[in-house]
Amino acid sequence: MSLNQKSERNHQKTHQPQQKCRSRIDQLAIPSRRLILALYQEHSEHLPKEKVEKLKVLLQELYAMTPEETEKYFEYLRQQSDEVAKRKNMKFLLRKLLKRKKRTKQVTRAYAFVKKLLIDGMTYATKHPLPPFVSVRLRNLSNIILEQICDLKNVKIPIRDNPDSVGHFLIQVADWMAIAVEQLYYVVQLKKNEELDAIENKTRENTKKLDEQKDGKDGEEKGQWQTGEDDEEAAILSEALLVSEME
């Protein structure tokens, strides 16, 4: 075969016409009517005018409508989208208003509940006087609460040894509140200790599991090491026996 024939053959191989895609692939490559319509509805305002006109023409061909019918159809779609947007906005505003009303109702109920608790606590404090505190911590806590109450009521802090009627009432309320805070603190500490005990027990169990796994691995390695030593000893003995037989 001559050099020219080889070059012509290589040229034909390199410049062979590409095979056409199958019709199914061509169909899949074309976007559906629904996608083109969604593109026009959602992004017609963002696209250039030329692109919008091309989309209109393509939709006219796909939906087999005249330009007038297409324009009416698009106008109807725009009105529908505007109405949907208005409904969504209205639903959002109504939801926001309902949340605000619900929040206001919850705050009002919470204030009423706290007010009732304070009134009941003050009534109980006036009807059940307390003996003097023996605990220094309770006395200090009661003094702190008394200062806060007097600051809220904008009155002077009463003297415990010789208080007036209002001062006596405020001191009784502060003492009872100090006892309530002490009890709450005790309950919180108990719960906190229970949580800490649970965490310690879980940590101890995890540590125990890790130690067991580590011991198991060490035992396997030790067994393998002993097996290797036994094999070496057996090899040495067999070699000695072989040498003795040869002698």
RAMO-V567903 format. One record per pair of residues at least 24 apart in sequence whose C-alpha atoms are under 10 Angstrom apart, sorted by the first residue. I is the first residue (numbers start at 1). GAP is how many residues later the second one is. Records with the same first field share a line. If there is no record, write none. Layout:
# RAMO-V567903
I = GAP, GAP
This chain:
# RAMO-V567903
32 = 30
33 = 25, 26, 29, 30
34 = 25
36 = 26
37 = 37, 40
40 = 34
41 = 33, 36, 37, 40
42 = 36, 39
118 = 55, 59
121 = 52, 55, 56
122 = 47, 48, 50, 51, 52, 54, 55
123 = 46, 50
124 = 48, 49, 52
125 = 44, 45, 46, 47, 48, 49, 50, 51, 52
126 = 42, 43, 44, 45, 46, 47
127 = 45
128 = 44, 48
129 = 39, 40, 42, 43, 44, 46, 47
130 = 41, 42, 43, 45, 46
131 = 41, 44
132 = 28, 43
133 = 42
137 = 41, 45
138 = 37, 39, 40, 41, 43, 44
139 = 35, 36, 39, 40
140 = 38
141 = 33, 34, 36, 37, 38, 40, 41
142 = 29, 30, 31, 32, 33, 34, 35, 36, 37, 39
143 = 28, 31, 32, 35
144 = 30, 34
145 = 25, 26, 28, 29, 30, 31, 32, 33
146 = 24, 25, 26, 27, 28, 29, 31, 32
147 = 24, 27
148 = 26
149 = 24, 25
